[in-house]
Amino acid sequence: MDYEAIGLKAGLEIHQQLDTEEKLFCHCPTVLRDIKERNSEFHRFLRATVSELGEMDRAAEEEMMAQRRFTYYAYDTTCLVEDDEEPPAPLNNEALEIALTIAKLFGMTPVEEVHTMRKLVIDGSNTTGFQRTALVALHGRLPGGCRLDSICLEEEAAQRVDDRTFSLDRLGIPLVEISTAPCLRTPEEVQEVAEYIGMVLRSTGRVKRGIGTIRQDINISIRGGARVEIKGVQELDLIADAVKGEVKRQLALLAIKDELLSRRAAVMEEFRDVTPLFSETGSKILKKAPCILAVFLQEFGGLVGREIQPGRRLGSELADYAKKCGVGGIFHTDELPAYGISEGEISRLRVELRASEGDCIVLVAGERERAECAARQVMKRAKLALVGIPEETRRMLGEGESTAYLRPLPGAARMYPETDVFPVRLTPPEWEAIEVPELLSVRAERFVRDLGLDPAVARQIAYSDRIGLFEAAVSEGIRPSVAARTLASTLRELKRDGIKVDGIGDREILELFRMVESGRLAKEAIPSVLKSMAGGKSLEDAIQEVAPPMTEEGLEALIDRIVRERESFVRERGRRALGPLMGVVMAEARGRVDGKVIASMLGRAIDRITGGDERRLNTEGKRIDENA
Amino acid sequence: MMRALSGSRVRCRVGDQDLEGVYITEREGRAVVKLSSGYNIGIDIARLEVIGPSPETVLPLARIEQDPDLPECSIISTGGTIASRIDYRTGAVTSQFSAEDILRAIPELTSIARYNAIQVSTILSENMNIAIWQRLAHAIHDEIERGVRGVIVMHGTDTMAFTASAISFMVPAPVPIVFVGAQRSADRPSSDSAMNAICSAVAAVSGLGEVSVVMHDTTSDDRCAIHRATRVRKMHTSRRDAFQSIGIPPLGYVEYPSLKMTLSSGVVRRGERALSLQTEMEPRCALLLFAPGMPPDILEGYHGMKGLVISGTGLGHVGSDWVPVIRELIDGGTHVVMTSQCLHGRVCDRVYDTGRDLLAAGVIEGEDLLPEVALVKLSWILGREEGPEEVSRLMQQSLRGEICRRSIHGL
């Protein structure tokens, strides 16, 4: 696909949770909870304001209001601020400092005074009915020439448990929203820039990690198309596909528009009640529906059923709009007869509406008010198909390229000041004092250069959660190779085997490194000790279990036994028996003693048997000439 | 250069780029500018360049039709905000007081009654005073005399209980007088104002016949409680269910959104009381909370007062060194009423020596009166009576349900 030719323009909005002690506008911890731990729940309605529902008619508005009874789960880690029962605390300074650090990393300009705003969100995910958000800095640079527009500090929304139930643990966790200009030109570039921004964010060491802690929204348009925002792409690998999928959709919809116009297609202004036509229907949905309405789409035949994305048709777009009124979906004649609706019923429907084969009829069913609302929504979306592509917010469907309609794109119109939070002045000295951390990419290069790590390992370490531990270990003299191997490979392998190593603290691992470095424990024992610690043992107990300390006498006796059992082999090979015997001793000593000590002792034992050389061996088991 | 006015389009430089936006206001030498993204930022006012005026956007307002077949109610506003509108161009929130504006914001009200809106004052409720109570009492009286089925008073929540109990004494009436407010401002989608207003309208057309406060019963939008004006207290600074009945159960409930209403058996019913108006109040009255160790000479500041309500410890005590000074106050013509800072329970100054000494000094036992209600009542009684015995008798007699004859088990 020649993306330049079709005029692809894309931008990113990246939302990253910050790892602060407290939430953005209250003093609750930023921890997520299991919903089973909730200690109370309550119910609220949110009322739409005029401008938010300006386009809906009165009946629909009231219908939607009646539906908006939300349930919220509260915990012993949430407070009255999340409940919208107490005014917000002042803007969290720690979060602001992290946002400024990120801004500085991107070369942005801070605003002189940060003003917290209320952005109306009435889907229930915020108990207040708005999300608090503040613009912190503007105009950043990205490698490759694209620009950053802004960075905002926002409160995270409540986690949706089901349709109308939300969990308050997540509400209020600070997050930064970073918006690029619409200057990305290919799907791959969008993905690369998202990856780069993610790397910069993690370089601060002060952002949350794990599923759901970073979300990417992608803004996409093509020439002749419209700006569409795809919400909440959680995996980097899906970004390029999401862009490709949206391009495909917009191209298909533009082609449909052209064909509709050439056919002189039209949407009939009235819908028709056709309930009696289906009194004997085999369709369970229609049979139990109190009201069935038909929308007549003249000359739309064949196009409503045409695929625009994998598994998605123009009909799916009509259905998405209809579902806003609480109906389960729609039927359209491009896909009928099916679902229990017979050929005969379709014919009677066509006769009743005086429709020809070239027309499409859409059926919506349900309570009368809902059905009427849905019919109007279908007409609205069908009319938009004649104009082009509506500006929309959409959501990803699974892991493919396809998306579904969420809501119209919001404008700047839904913002007003959060008067309960004072503005925060940012002075030049405060900005100067913000320390810029080393980028993870730069850090990885440094590990290759200064510590001699393999580039892939260096990158793994630099990007890992244990980077702080690695730096601390190396700085106190732990061998980089031991630390890197443990952190980049051992932990990962154990995790892959289903061992819960995430619970082992950095401090314990550092202490483990110290044991190895001092010779108390062999590095070969690290995996077993970690495994035991993951099972809940303390470091001391784990070592005791895996590698109980061995006295010098004990080791001496072990080596003596092994050498005597293989006396003939030793006599035959002499000092060359050292290598093979090392493995045997090591297997028995099970990492309790450092290899160097074993080698030295084993060398002496061999010498005793061969009657040979009583001269001392160095730690490598090589001879040292005493006279030398 | 043109001066920036609220709504002017302005340009300013941030870093190496020019930004355009709308000038909102000045705050401490700094301009607040709304950028095209909708965000406000603060910026040095000297760095603004005015480009021109921004176009006015006029929201098309829906027409409001009132049903002439429904009973008429009056909505009287004192400054509490039940409806407001946001100007998204500047972000300004304006309070709405006309009946049309209130009904546009809360259309559900139109199916309960038709309304006539009156504005008595536009004050923050902490600035409420006797003069405004009196104006409010006259307005309520006139509306009831005109024949309305009920009166809704919109009031800031901080002093709503004081005003409601003052109106209880000033305007005995055959119809419901319902006070309502909001703990969350009306401009937010989660505001409790709409539900409280709707429930208050249900109460205003109901069979109730006394002054009440209608507010959220719990943190949920599930039901409102109807509280007796003389037994209600704001017990939380910010929660929706801040208003609690003390010493009695609520008069009733209005379920939401079904609007099903239930009334308890002990309520005063519509038509039981005749309409009258007695608005005189003695302004030289005070309420004093005693704390251990408080020097008795503090009371010297109360010489010349007509009435003093003391919120004493426990059963109704103050330090014994206060007793002689209180005696002097009473001898000087001040009526002193004892209440308890426990809020729950009844004063009894016959149990311990200090109490007996207070009684001997002439202190009136305030029964289970809430301290604030005792103050309002004392001020109202002293507006008409001065004789110590008559004042004492009236203070200890329940006139508007403010005193419970029995302390009910289980509350």
Interface residues (C-beta under 8 A of the other chain):
Chain A: F42 H43 R44 F45 L46 R47 A48 T49 V50 S51 R58 E62 A66 R69 L80 D83 D84 E85 E86 P87 M108 T109 V111 E112 E113 V114 H115 M117 R118 K119 L120 I122 T127 T128 G129 F130 T133 A134 L135 L138 H139 S150 C152 G411 A412 A413 R414 M415 Y416 P417 T419 P423 R425
Chain B: V14 G15 D16 Q17 L19 R27 R30 V32 K34 L35 S36 S37 G38 Y39 N40 I41 G42 I43 D44 L59 A62 I86 Y88 G91 A92 V93 R104 P107 Q183 R184 D187 R188 P189 S190 S191 A194 M195 T218 T219 S220 D221 D222 T237 S238 R239 R240 P257
